[in-house]
Amino acid sequence: MADFAESLRFSKMRSGNPTVYLLREQFEKFAGTPQKLDVCESIAHCLYQLEQYEDAAGWYETAGRIILSGPGTSVPIKALSALEEYEKALDCYTRDDDEERFTECSTLINQLRRACASA
C-alpha cells in the first residue's frame, strides 16, 4: 500500500501522463480487488482531468467490471456500486462525442438499474 500512497503523492507534484503511467504500473502490481479498484478509479479521474475522455471512460468501465466481478456481495448490491462507475463512463462518452460507445454504455446502465430494482 505504500507504493500506492507514493504514487498519489507524485500525482500531487506532477500533472499529466507521468502520473497516469505511475498509476498504471500500480494497477498491474495489485492482485486484490479493493486495491485494483482504487488505482483504477484514480487513473480514470486523472485522465478525466486531462480531458482524455475516451481513455477515462475505459478505466471507469474497468472499475465497474472489477466491482461486478468482486467476491461476496449480492448482484443487486454490486450493480448499485458499479452503476456510478458506468455513469461516469457515460459522461466521458458524451464529452468525447462517441455515440456508439454512449449507446452501449447506456444499455448496460439500464441493465444495472434493472438489477438494482430486483433487490
Stockholm file with secondary structure:
# STOCKHOLM 1.0

chainA/1-119         MADFAESLRFSKMRSGNPTVYLLREQFEKFAGTPQKLDVCESIAHCLYQLEQYEDAAGWYETAGRIILSGPGTSVPIKALSALEEYEKALDCYTRDDDEERFTECSTLINQLRRACASA
#=GR chainA/1-119 SS CHHHHHHHHHHHHCCSHHHHHHHHHHHHHCCSHHHHHHHHHHHHHHHHHTTCHHHHHHHHHHHHHHHHHCSSSCHHHHHHHHHHHHHHHHHHHHHHTCHHHHHHHHHHHHHHHHHHHTC
#=GC SS_cons         CHHHHHHHHHHHHCCSHHHHHHHHHHHHHCCSHHHHHHHHHHHHHHHHHTTCHHHHHHHHHHHHHHHHHCSSSCHHHHHHHHHHHHHHHHHHHHHHTCHHHHHHHHHHHHHHHHHHHTC
//
